[in-house]
Amino acid sequence: MACSWYYVGAADVADGWVARAGALDRSFVYRYTTSLYWMFCCFGFGVTETDPKTDLEILFGIMAAAVALLIFAVLLDTITSNSAKLSKVADEHREHFRQLRRFLAHAGVDASLRLRITLFLERAYAMNQEGRPESEVPVLQLLSKPLKRELQFARYETQLREVGFSKYLLSLRLSGNEPDMLVLEYLATRAISQASFPAGEAVFESGAAARGGYFVVFGVVLYKANMSRSRVPKDRWISEMTYWTPWCHCGDLVTKTESNLLSLLESEFSACIERFWDVYSCARAYARQYVNSMNEQGTVTDLWQYRSASKSSSGGSVVAKPTAFARLFSNFVSSMAHGEDKILPVDMQ
């Protein structure tokens, strides 16, 4: 705009602002900075004596003022809108925690526990706002079921690929057999849940019946068993044997810092596997190998991982592709045979 203003002033050699200010014989830097200063004055930042005199200068001045007004209106609207959003978020935060304090006071919770609960919920609320939970994106409800499954799988693909059975299915695909990997999308949609835990919280305790496996997303988590403790790696599932045999936890899983964990429920895991006949057939073979390997161990804890022997582990057998008839009766057959693979390990200590 500064260059345009100079061009307008130089268009009239006799009466233009360039001639009136005697800028024609001045340096290029002087002419450019003078034009730039006029532009800032037009936006309201300063005062200039270079007023438009010619018709072209007046017309250009009107256009510059209109542009300045438009820019100011857009900026004002943006600032007002963002301020209103921030004010709404702050009001919601205050109201939520005002209700929490009233509830804790009415329930007679002691001050120490109230402080712990409030601090944890403050951090969890902040993380929830940063993560933008699915419930706060209403437009996602318009997605078709296949796209929803793909979306959920994309969110948890890294963790699901670390499940031992997923690696087993991948090894079968590489060896020429192709079980339906759609089961992973169903697992991501129906079986996975995510939860935050404060520091010092027990995720599970020794002797409790296992209901699923766990995966550390972030935080420091310790596993305590037999008078020893170890830090749980972030790239493996804990208590994965729950999916293949009745299992009681052999130790305590405790958070050292504020942590976030994924859980994969055994009941939903089994239900998703049974939906696909070819995957269910693979699961039966894998379960036998898994439990046999467990029974060969002297001691097995919740951190134990089974290393599949890929091709040789299946005994050279090829999993047959299901027929349409077999798919129709897959649920019936799986329900009849499901208990057969639930073999209790010899050593559960």
C-alpha positions in Angstrom: 0.0 0.0 0.0 2.9 2.4 0.7 4.2 1.9 -2.9 0.7 2.5 -4.3 0.4 5.7 -2.3 3.7 6.9 -3.8 2.6 6.0 -7.3 -0.6 7.9 -6.8 1.3 11.0 -5.6 3.8 10.8 -8.5 1.0 10.5 -11.1 0.4 14.2 -10.9 3.7 15.9 -11.4 2.4 19.4 -10.5 0.0 18.9 -7.7 0.7 15.4 -6.3 1.9 15.0 -2.8 5.4 14.0 -4.0 5.8 17.4 -5.7 4.3 19.3 -2.8 6.6 17.6 -0.3 9.6 18.0 -2.6 10.3 14.3 -2.4 11.0 13.7 -6.0 14.6 14.8 -5.7 15.1 13.0 -2.4 16.6 9.5 -1.9 14.7 6.3 -2.4 14.8 5.5 1.3 13.2 8.8 2.1 10.5 8.4 -0.4 9.7 4.9 0.7 9.7 5.6 4.4 7.5 8.7 3.9 4.9 6.6 2.0 5.1 3.9 4.7 4.6 6.4 7.4 1.5 7.8 5.6 0.1 4.2 5.5 0.5 3.8 9.2 -1.1 7.2 9.8 -4.0 6.1 7.6 -4.5 3.1 10.0 -4.6 5.5 12.9 -1.0 5.2 14.2 0.3 8.7 14.0 -0.4 12.1 12.3 0.8 13.3 8.9 0.7 16.6 7.1 0.6 14.9 3.7 -3.1 15.2 3.1 -4.6 14.1 -0.2 -5.3 17.0 -2.6 -5.9 15.6 -6.1 -8.9 13.5 -7.0 -6.9 10.4 -7.3 -5.3 10.9 -3.9 -8.7 11.5 -2.3 -10.1 8.4 -3.9 -7.1 6.3 -2.8 -7.4 7.8 0.7 -11.0 6.7 0.9 -10.1 3.2 -0.2 -7.3 3.0 2.3 -9.6 4.1 5.1 -12.2 1.5 4.1 -9.5 -1.3 4.2 -8.3 0.0 7.6 -11.9 -0.1 8.9 -12.4 -3.6 7.6 -9.1 -4.9 9.2 -10.0 -3.3 12.5 -13.5 -4.9 12.4 -12.1 -8.3 11.7 -9.5 -8.0 14.5 -12.1 -6.8 16.9 -14.5 -9.6 16.1 -11.7 -12.2 16.5 -10.6 -10.8 19.8 -14.1 -10.6 21.1 -14.9 -14.1 20.0 -11.8 -15.7 21.5 -12.4 -13.7 24.8 -15.9 -15.1 25.0 -14.7 -18.6 24.4 -12.0 -18.3 27.1 -14.5 -16.8 29.5 -17.0 -19.7 28.9 -14.3 -22.3 29.5 -13.2 -20.6 32.7 -16.8 -20.3 33.9 -17.4 -24.0 33.2 -14.2 -24.9 35.1 -15.2 -22.8 38.1 -18.7 -24.3 38.1 -17.5 -27.9 37.9 -15.1 -27.5 40.8 -17.6 -25.5 42.8 -19.9 -28.5 42.6 -17.1 -30.8 43.4 -16.2 -28.9 46.6 -19.9 -28.8 47.6 -20.2 -32.5 47.1 -17.0 -33.3 49.1 -18.0 -31.0 51.9 -21.5 -32.5 52.1 -20.1 -36.0 52.1 -17.9 -35.2 55.1 -14.6 -36.1 53.3 -11.5 -35.1 55.3 -9.3 -32.2 54.2 -6.4 -34.4 53.1 -8.4 -36.6 50.9 -10.3 -33.6 49.5 -7.0 -32.0 48.5 -5.8 -35.2 46.8 -9.0 -35.6 44.9 -9.1 -31.9 43.8 -5.5 -31.8 42.6 -5.9 -35.0 40.6 -9.1 -33.8 39.0 -7.5 -30.4 38.2 -4.8 -32.2 36.3 -7.1 -34.7 34.7 -9.5 -31.9 33.6 -6.6 -29.9 32.0 -5.4 -33.0 30.1 -9.0 -33.7 29.0 -9.3 -30.2 27.6 -6.0 -30.5 25.8 -6.9 -33.9 24.3 -10.3 -32.9 23.0 -12.3 -36.0 23.9 -14.5 -37.6 21.2 -17.7 -36.5 23.1 -16.8 -32.8 22.5 -16.6 -33.3 18.7 -20.3 -33.9 17.9 -19.7 -34.0 14.1 -18.0 -37.4 14.6 -21.4 -38.9 15.3 -22.2 -38.5 11.6 -19.4 -40.9 10.6 -20.4 -44.3 9.2 -19.6 -47.4 11.3 -16.7 -48.5 9.1 -15.1 -45.0 9.2 -15.6 -45.0 13.0 -13.8 -48.3 13.3 -11.0 -47.0 11.1 -10.7 -43.8 13.2 -10.5 -45.7 16.5 -8.0 -48.1 15.0 -5.8 -45.2 13.8 -5.9 -43.9 17.4 -4.8 -47.1 19.0 -3.0 -48.9 16.2 0.5 -48.6 17.8 -0.7 -50.3 21.1 -2.8 -52.9 19.4 0.2 -54.0 17.2 2.0 -54.8 20.4 -0.6 -57.4 21.5 1.1 -60.8 21.0 -1.9 -62.2 19.1 -1.7 -59.3 16.6 2.0 -60.2 15.9 0.9 -63.8 15.5 -1.7 -62.8 12.9 0.8 -60.7 11.1 3.2 -63.6 10.9 0.5 -65.7 9.3 -0.1 -63.0 6.7 3.6 -62.9 5.9 3.7 -66.7 5.5 0.9 -66.7 2.9 -2.2 -67.1 5.1 -4.4 -64.0 5.5 -6.7 -64.0 8.5 -9.1 -61.0 8.6 -7.3 -58.1 10.3 -10.6 -56.3 10.6 -10.7 -57.8 14.1 -8.2 -55.1 15.2 -10.6 -52.4 14.2 -13.3 -54.0 16.3 -10.9 -54.3 19.3 -10.1 -50.6 19.0 -13.8 -49.7 18.9 -15.3 -52.0 21.5 -12.6 -53.4 23.8 -10.2 -50.5 24.5 -10.7 -47.9 27.2 -8.4 -45.2 28.6 -8.1 -43.9 32.1 -5.8 -41.6 34.2 -4.4 -42.6 37.6 -2.9 -40.3 40.2 0.5 -41.1 41.7 0.4 -43.9 44.2 -2.8 -45.5 42.8 -3.1 -49.3 42.5 -4.2 -50.3 39.1 -4.6 -53.9 40.2 -3.6 -55.9 43.3 -2.1 -59.3 43.9 -4.6 -62.1 44.1 -7.4 -60.2 42.2 -9.0 -61.9 39.3 -7.7 -60.4 36.1 -10.3 -58.8 33.8 -8.0 -57.5 31.0 -4.6 -56.3 30.0 -3.0 -52.9 30.4 -0.7 -50.7 28.4 1.2 -47.6 29.8 0.6 -44.6 27.6 2.6 -42.2 29.8 3.8 -42.0 33.3 5.9 -44.2 35.6 4.3 -47.4 36.6 5.9 -50.0 39.0 5.1 -53.7 39.2 5.7 -55.2 42.7 5.8 -59.0 43.3 7.7 -61.3 45.6 9.4 -58.5 47.6 10.8 -57.0 44.4 9.7 -54.1 42.1 10.4 -53.2 38.5 9.5 -50.3 36.2 7.0 -51.4 33.6 8.2 -50.6 30.0 5.9 -48.4 27.8 6.1 -50.7 24.8 4.4 -53.9 26.2 1.0 -55.1 27.4 0.7 -56.2 31.1 -1.3 -59.3 32.1 -1.7 -60.4 28.5 -2.3 -64.0 29.6 -5.8 -63.0 30.8 -7.0 -63.5 27.2 -6.0 -67.1 27.0 -6.5 -68.6 30.5 -8.2 -67.8 33.8 -5.7 -65.6 35.7 -5.2 -64.0 39.0 -2.7 -61.2 39.3 0.6 -62.2 40.8 1.7 -58.7 42.0 0.6 -55.1 42.4 0.6 -52.6 39.6 1.1 -49.2 41.2 1.6 -45.8 39.6 4.7 -43.8 40.8 3.7 -40.6 38.9 0.5 -39.5 37.4 -0.1 -42.0 34.6 -2.4 -42.8 31.7 -3.2 -46.4 30.8 -5.1 -48.3 28.2 -7.1 -51.3 29.2 -8.2 -54.1 26.8 -11.0 -56.1 28.5 -10.9 -59.9 28.2 -14.7 -60.3 27.7 -14.7 -57.8 24.8 -11.5 -59.3 23.4 -13.1 -62.7 23.2 -16.3 -61.4 21.7 -14.4 -59.6 18.9 -12.3 -62.7 18.2 -15.5 -64.8 17.9 -16.9 -62.6 15.2 -14.4 -63.9 12.7 -14.2 -67.6 12.1 -10.7 -67.5 10.5 -9.3 -65.3 13.4 -11.1 -67.6 15.9 -9.4 -70.6 14.4 -6.0 -68.9 14.7 -6.8 -67.9 18.3 -7.5 -71.5 19.3 -4.1 -72.6 17.9 -2.4 -69.6 19.5 -4.1 -70.2 22.9 -2.8 -73.8 23.0 0.7 -72.7 22.2 0.5 -69.8 24.7 -0.7 -71.9 27.6 1.7 -74.7 26.9 4.5 -72.2 27.0 3.3 -70.8 30.3 3.1 -74.3 31.8 6.8 -74.9 30.9 7.9 -71.8 32.9 9.0 -72.2 36.5 7.4 -68.9 37.5 5.1 -66.6 35.5 4.2 -63.1 36.5 1.9 -60.5 34.9 4.8 -59.1 33.0 5.6 -62.4 31.2 5.5 -62.3 27.5 5.1 -65.2 25.1 7.4 -65.3 22.1 5.6 -67.0 19.2 7.6 -69.2 16.9 5.6 -67.9 13.9 5.6 -70.5 11.1 6.8 -73.4 13.2 4.5 -72.6 16.1 1.5 -73.5 14.1 2.8 -77.0 13.5 2.9 -76.6 9.8 -0.9 -76.4 9.6 -2.7 -73.9 7.4 -5.7 -72.1 8.8 -8.6 -72.8 6.4 -10.6 -70.0 5.0 -14.2 -70.1 6.3 -17.1 -70.9 4.1 -20.3 -68.9 4.2 -21.9 -71.8 6.1 -19.1 -71.8 8.7 -19.5 -68.1 9.2 -23.2 -68.5 9.9 -22.5 -71.0 12.7 -19.3 -69.4 14.0 -20.9 -68.0 17.1 -22.5 -71.3 18.0 -19.2 -73.3 17.5 -17.1 -70.7 19.3 -19.5 -70.7 22.3 -19.3 -74.5 22.5 -15.5 -74.7 22.2 -14.6 -71.5 24.1 -14.1 -73.3 27.4 -11.8 -75.8 25.8 -9.0 -73.3 25.4 -9.3 -71.8 28.9 -6.7 -74.1 30.4 -5.5 -73.2 33.9 -1.7 -73.0 34.1 0.1 -75.4 36.4 2.0 -72.7 38.2 0.1 -69.5 39.0 2.5 -68.1 41.6 
